[in-house]
Amino acid sequence: MQARSEQDARIMVITGNAAAAYGAMLCRPDVVATYPITPQTEVIEKLFEFAASGELDAEMVPVEGENSAMNVVTAASMAGGRVFTATSSWGLAFMYDAMLAASGTRAPVVMVNVNRETPGIIAVSSGQQDMISTRDSGWIQLVAEDCQEILDQVLMAYRLAEDHDIQVPVMVNYDGFYLSYLAGKVEVPSKKRVSDFLAVLNEQPKRQILLPGQPLGCGTHGILQGFVELRYKHVQAMERAKAAFDAIDQEFASQFGRGYGGQIEEYRTGDADIVLVASGSMCGTIKTVVDRKREQGLPVGLVRLRMYRPFPSEKLTQVLKDRKAVGVVDRSVGFGIQGGPIYSEVCSLSAKFGGASVLSFIDGLANTDVTSDHVEQMLDLLSAAARGEPCPQVTWVCMEE
């Protein structure tokens, strides 16, 4: 570790889990409630280390389960505190009802979810099924590609969740077992720089919070008259989150020197006839193959989803317009539908972006690697589709070997 002045960043080699913990610590939460689960446990271990050393001044609440963790941070948030929690897989499923309460009360909770398979068959393995299973919970969902982006997305998540015009909880997702335990170079900014980045929140109108002696309905039953209005306002806030996230990303780039493109990252898409749509750590491999194909003269590109909820429909429609073939890579399955879940959502936009063939690729389930050979296979199929040749609509790439 190379220590610098308080104004500068420290360059460290840390895991993705540690990057998430550093990101949370730098934002100075008032309450942290956590429960361990593989492969997330290192996040909370690191946060307790920060608390023990005095780097983090927060109320640390070790609970008996994830459902309690979410209830604790939701209550603390509604009382005006900045909060943080972390989970994965079955832990995310266990807190599902409390997640709905958090979003329904518009509590600006920030949580990291270390993506892991949820089915009962050999579930201790990487996959985005947990993220998919909670996509309609009313939370904003972000997806990181590497260790640096994990830390950066946590910082941006607080700016987004606590924005007075948003007030919606935010989940930062990253691939378990790949990014969670991967050690990489991470620039860790000073607390002062992060405080400066978050300072705009102090200039906004104060949100309504629970105060002793002052009545405020929170999570109450039977308020049917206002239910539709509250739902409508929640949906509209999530729509506003799209432009807000783009603006936050631009401001982040100006302050920290790293920008990611906002809702989506476009990689060599300018003149691409063929485009893959993907998310998470697999995108590093895809970029490598895209570069290789470009050297061979093939016009291919990548669109990386950084925001999964709300779904970046407008951005995708714009960038996919007039392509000859589009492939969507899902690290999860859509039970009862043809193709992956993200593929289905991209297909719903196809009438708006032209007559391109849209193919579904299922890969990376249960710790199977998304290899360069797999990406080559996807691009070969998309090239055939672009030429008008018949191709399977859905390909389980992880079963092709």
C-alpha positions as a printed Julia matrix, in Angstrom:
401×3 Matrix{Float64}:
   0.0     0.0     0.0
   1.28    3.45   -0.9
   0.01    6.14    1.46
  -0.4     9.69    0.19
  -1.68   12.95    1.6
  -5.28   13.28    2.76
  -6.08   15.17   -0.44
  -4.89   12.32   -2.66
  -5.8     8.7    -3.21
  -4.08    5.59   -1.97
  -3.22    2.97   -4.56
  -3.97   -0.45   -3.08
  -4.22   -4.05   -4.23
  -7.45   -5.29   -2.65
 -10.3    -7.67   -3.36
 -13.65   -6.63   -4.74
 -15.18   -7.24   -1.32
 -12.61   -4.97    0.32
 -13.28   -2.34   -2.35
 -16.98   -2.42   -1.43
 -16.11   -2.04    2.26
 -13.77    0.87    1.58
 -16.47    2.54   -0.49
 -18.99    2.22    2.32
 -16.51    3.39    4.98
 -15.57    6.48    2.96
 -19.23    7.53    2.81
 -19.38    7.51    6.64
 -22.63    5.63    7.33
 -24.26    6.11   10.73
 -25.6     2.53   10.98
 -24.27   -0.71    9.48
 -26.33   -3.88    9.99
 -24.94   -7.1     8.57
 -25.03  -10.88    8.54
 -22.32  -13.09    6.97
 -22.91  -15.22    3.88
 -20.53  -16.58    1.23
 -19.05  -14.86   -0.78
 -19.98  -11.55    0.86
 -18.62  -12.13    4.39
 -15.32  -10.33    3.78
 -17.25   -7.08    3.26
 -18.62   -7.04    6.78
 -15.38   -8.37    8.29
 -13.57   -5.41    6.77
 -16.19   -2.96    8.01
 -15.86   -4.29   11.56
 -12.08   -3.87   11.23
 -12.62   -0.24   10.22
 -14.91    0.27   13.22
 -12.42   -1.35   15.6
  -9.55    0.8    14.32
 -11.57    4.01   14.5
 -11.66    4.6    10.74
 -15.42    4.07   10.76
 -17.6     5.79   13.35
 -20.86    3.91   12.97
 -23.33    1.9    15.0
 -22.39   -1.68   14.05
 -25.34   -4.07   14.42
 -24.51   -7.79   14.04
 -27.96   -9.34   13.55
 -29.25  -12.92   13.55
 -30.24  -12.9     9.89
 -30.5   -10.86    6.72
 -34.17  -10.01    7.22
 -33.28   -8.26   10.46
 -30.36   -6.48    8.78
 -32.67   -4.91    6.21
 -35.23   -3.95    8.84
 -32.54   -2.3    10.97
 -31.11   -0.18    8.16
 -34.57    0.76    6.87
 -35.63    2.0    10.31
 -32.35    3.86   10.8
 -32.7     5.44    7.37
 -36.25    6.6     8.08
 -34.91    8.18   11.28
 -32.5    10.23    9.17
 -29.33    8.13    9.26
 -27.04    7.12    6.42
 -26.98    3.32    6.32
 -25.27    0.37    4.68
 -25.66   -3.39    4.46
 -24.39   -6.25    2.3
 -25.62   -9.69    1.31
 -25.7   -12.4    -1.35
 -27.94  -15.1    -2.82
 -30.09  -16.77   -0.16
 -29.43  -13.81    2.11
 -31.0   -11.52   -0.49
 -33.95  -13.9    -0.76
 -34.33  -14.0     3.04
 -34.62  -10.22    3.24
 -37.01   -9.92    0.28
 -40.09   -8.82    2.24
 -38.0    -6.27    4.14
 -36.55   -5.05    0.82
 -40.1    -4.35   -0.35
 -40.72   -2.37    2.83
 -37.52   -0.36    2.29
 -38.45    0.59   -1.25
 -42.11    1.16   -0.39
 -41.14    3.67    2.3
 -38.61    5.25   -0.12
 -35.77    4.68    2.37
 -32.44    5.61    0.69
 -30.65    2.43    1.77
 -27.41    1.44    0.02
 -26.52   -2.25   -0.17
 -24.02   -4.37   -2.05
 -25.15   -7.75   -3.34
 -22.38  -10.18   -4.25
 -24.03  -12.1    -7.09
 -24.45  -15.82   -6.47
 -26.8   -18.52   -7.71
 -29.98  -19.05   -5.68
 -31.32  -22.48   -6.71
 -30.8   -25.31   -4.24
 -28.59  -27.26   -6.63
 -24.94  -26.54   -5.83
 -25.85  -22.94   -5.02
 -22.42  -21.83   -3.75
 -21.33  -20.52   -7.15
 -21.38  -17.37   -9.23
 -24.38  -16.23  -11.24
 -26.75  -13.26  -11.44
 -29.91  -15.17  -10.56
 -30.24  -13.42   -7.19
 -30.19  -10.02   -8.85
 -32.78  -11.16  -11.39
 -35.0   -12.55   -8.64
 -35.3    -9.11   -7.03
 -35.57   -6.97  -10.16
 -39.18   -5.92   -9.42
 -38.61   -5.06   -5.76
 -38.58   -1.32   -6.42
 -34.82   -0.96   -5.89
 -32.39    0.75   -8.24
 -29.86   -1.88   -9.33
 -26.32   -1.18  -10.56
 -23.78   -3.72  -11.87
 -19.98   -3.31  -11.63
 -17.36   -4.78  -13.95
 -14.18   -4.69  -11.83
 -12.84   -3.95   -8.34
 -12.33   -0.24   -8.98
 -15.86    0.18  -10.23
 -17.26   -1.57   -7.15
 -15.82    1.13   -4.91
 -16.83    3.9    -7.3
 -20.38    2.61   -7.69
 -20.86    2.55   -3.9
 -19.92    6.24   -3.79
 -22.28    7.03   -6.66
 -25.02    4.9    -5.07
 -25.21    7.23   -2.07
 -25.45   10.25   -4.34
 -28.28    8.56   -6.21
 -30.23    7.05   -3.3
 -30.14   10.18   -1.14
 -30.88   12.63   -3.96
 -33.99   14.55   -2.87
 -35.64   13.92   -6.24
 -34.97   10.16   -6.11
 -35.15    8.74   -2.54
 -35.06    5.1    -3.64
 -32.79    2.36   -2.22
 -29.84    1.29   -4.36
 -28.23   -2.14   -4.75
 -24.7    -2.43   -6.15
 -24.18   -5.87   -7.72
 -20.9    -7.59   -8.58
 -19.96  -11.16   -9.5
 -19.31  -13.43   -6.55
 -16.21  -15.65   -6.58
 -14.87  -13.7    -9.56
 -14.78  -10.11   -8.35
 -15.47  -10.77   -4.66
 -12.15  -12.57   -4.17
 -10.2   -11.08   -7.08
  -7.41   -8.78   -5.88
  -6.72   -5.88   -8.2
  -5.37   -2.35   -8.28
  -7.83    0.06   -6.72
  -7.48    3.8    -6.22
  -9.0     4.57   -2.81
  -9.8     8.28   -2.48
  -9.5    10.26    0.75
 -12.46   10.83    3.03
 -12.29   14.52    2.25
 -12.64   14.0    -1.49
 -15.6    11.69   -0.94
 -17.17   14.16    1.48
 -16.79   16.88   -1.17
 -18.47   14.6    -3.72
 -21.4    13.93   -1.37
 -21.63   17.51   -0.08
 -24.28   18.45   -2.64
 -26.72   16.27   -0.68
 -26.39   18.65    2.28
 -27.55   21.53    0.09
 -30.83   19.83   -0.87
 -34.13   20.13    1.02
 -34.27   17.85    4.04
 -36.33   14.72    3.6
 -39.15   13.85    5.97
 -37.93   11.59    8.76
 -39.27   10.02   11.92
 -38.92   12.34   14.91
 -40.1    11.79   18.5
 -43.39   13.54   19.13
 -44.07   14.29   15.48
 -46.59   12.01   13.7
 -45.45   10.35   10.48
 -46.99    7.3     8.87
 -44.31    4.8     7.83
 -45.14    1.33    6.56
 -48.69    1.63    7.82
 -51.46   -0.64    6.6
 -54.8     0.38    5.19
 -53.9     3.66    3.49
 -55.62    2.57    0.29
 -56.63    6.04   -0.79
 -53.01    7.11   -1.37
 -51.59    3.77   -2.53
 -51.82    4.43   -6.26
 -50.31    7.9    -5.89
 -47.39    6.53   -3.87
 -46.77    3.79   -6.44
 -46.91    6.33   -9.26
 -44.42    8.63   -7.54
 -42.08    5.69   -6.88
 -42.13    4.69  -10.54
 -41.53    8.26  -11.65
 -38.6     8.6    -9.24
 -36.99    5.52  -10.77
 -37.42    7.02  -14.23
 -35.72   10.21  -13.01
 -32.87    8.06  -11.68
 -31.7     7.37  -15.24
 -30.72   10.95  -16.08
 -29.58   11.5   -12.49
 -27.16    8.56  -12.73
 -25.77    9.87  -16.02
 -25.16   13.27  -14.42
 -23.61   11.74  -11.29
 -21.25    9.67  -13.44
 -20.13   12.78  -15.31
 -19.53   14.67  -12.08
 -17.67   11.68  -10.68
 -15.41   11.69  -13.74
 -14.63   15.38  -13.29
 -13.76   14.93   -9.61
 -12.0    11.55   -9.62
 -10.8    11.18  -13.21
 -12.82    8.03  -13.9
 -16.03    7.97  -15.95
 -18.03    4.94  -16.98
 -20.7     6.27  -19.33
 -23.66    6.44  -16.97
 -26.44    3.89  -17.48
 -24.49    2.01  -20.15
 -20.9     1.83  -21.36
 -20.36    1.73  -25.11
 -17.23   -0.1   -26.25
 -16.28    0.29  -29.91
 -19.91    0.55  -30.99
 -19.54    3.54  -33.31
 -19.5     1.67  -36.63
 -20.36   -1.8   -35.31
 -22.76   -3.95  -37.33
 -22.8    -6.55  -34.56
 -23.2    -5.69  -30.87
 -23.17   -7.82  -27.73
 -25.11   -6.62  -24.67
 -23.74   -7.9   -21.35
 -23.04   -6.95  -17.73
 -20.57   -7.69  -14.96
 -17.06   -9.12  -14.98
 -17.53  -11.04  -18.25
 -17.32   -7.72  -20.09
 -13.54   -7.61  -19.68
 -13.25  -10.84  -21.64
 -15.73   -9.6   -24.24
 -13.72   -6.41  -24.76
 -10.58   -8.47  -25.39
 -12.35  -10.51  -28.07
 -13.9    -7.38  -29.6
 -10.4    -5.92  -29.95
  -9.19   -9.12  -31.6
 -12.1    -9.13  -34.04
 -11.51   -5.48  -34.85
  -7.92   -6.33  -35.8
  -9.39   -8.87  -38.21
 -11.57   -6.16  -39.75
 -14.89   -7.24  -38.23
 -17.07   -4.32  -37.04
 -18.21   -5.59  -33.61
 -18.83   -3.82  -30.31
 -20.1    -4.18  -26.76
 -22.79   -2.42  -24.74
 -22.29   -2.96  -21.03
 -25.27   -2.52  -18.72
 -24.24   -0.55  -15.63
 -27.82    0.14  -14.56
 -30.21   -2.78  -14.63
 -33.1    -1.2   -12.76
 -34.51    1.08  -13.97
 -33.84   -0.55  -17.32
 -31.98    1.86  -19.66
 -34.51    1.47  -22.46
 -33.93    4.84  -24.12
 -30.14    4.5   -24.13
 -30.3     0.96  -25.5
 -32.79    1.9   -28.2
 -30.47    4.67  -29.34
 -27.25    2.65  -29.36
 -28.76   -0.5   -30.93
 -30.53    1.36  -33.72
 -29.78    0.07  -37.24
 -27.43   -2.75  -36.16
 -27.51   -5.93  -38.23
 -27.44   -8.33  -35.27
 -27.62   -8.01  -31.49
 -26.67  -10.68  -28.97
 -27.57  -10.56  -25.27
 -25.49  -12.52  -22.76
 -27.32  -13.53  -19.58
 -25.62  -15.01  -16.51
 -29.05  -16.14  -15.34
 -32.11  -17.9   -16.7
 -35.7   -16.85  -17.23
 -37.86  -19.66  -15.93
 -40.89  -20.11  -18.16
 -39.67  -17.82  -20.94
 -37.5   -18.36  -23.99
 -34.03  -16.88  -23.53
 -32.44  -15.0   -20.69
 -34.19  -12.29  -18.64
 -32.13   -9.37  -19.98
 -32.54  -10.75  -23.5
 -36.32  -10.63  -23.07
 -36.16   -6.98  -22.08
 -33.92   -6.08  -25.01
 -36.33   -7.92  -27.33
 -39.17   -5.73  -26.06
 -37.3    -2.76  -27.55
 -36.49   -4.35  -30.9
 -39.36   -2.69  -32.74
 -37.87    0.67  -31.79
 -34.27    0.0   -32.84
 -34.93   -1.67  -36.19
 -35.11   -5.11  -37.7
 -31.88   -6.54  -36.28
 -31.78  -10.21  -35.34
 -31.64  -10.51  -31.54
 -30.1   -13.71  -30.15
 -29.94  -14.97  -26.56
 -26.78  -16.48  -25.07
 -26.87  -18.19  -21.68
 -23.38  -18.43  -20.18
 -21.45  -18.21  -16.92
 -23.97  -20.1   -14.78
 -22.77  -21.74  -11.56
 -19.14  -20.59  -11.82
 -18.69  -21.66  -15.45
 -16.25  -19.3   -17.12
 -17.28  -16.97  -19.92
 -14.18  -17.66  -22.0
 -12.74  -16.01  -25.1
 -13.76  -19.1   -27.07
 -17.34  -18.68  -25.85
 -17.4   -15.05  -26.97
 -15.93  -16.05  -30.34
 -18.77  -18.56  -30.72
 -21.37  -15.89  -29.92
 -19.9   -13.46  -32.44
 -19.73  -16.18  -35.11
 -23.44  -16.89  -34.65
 -24.25  -13.18  -34.76
 -22.2   -12.8   -37.96
 -24.25  -15.58  -39.52
 -27.48  -13.96  -38.36
 -26.33  -10.63  -39.83
 -25.91  -12.38  -43.18
 -29.49  -13.66  -42.96
 -28.56  -17.26  -42.18
 -30.8   -19.27  -39.83
 -29.48  -19.36  -36.23
 -30.84  -20.72  -32.93
 -32.72  -18.06  -31.03
 -31.32  -19.27  -27.7
 -27.88  -20.83  -27.19
 -26.72  -22.27  -23.87
 -23.07  -21.55  -24.48
 -21.98  -23.01  -21.14
 -23.3   -26.43  -22.3
 -21.66  -26.38  -25.74
 -18.28  -27.76  -24.66
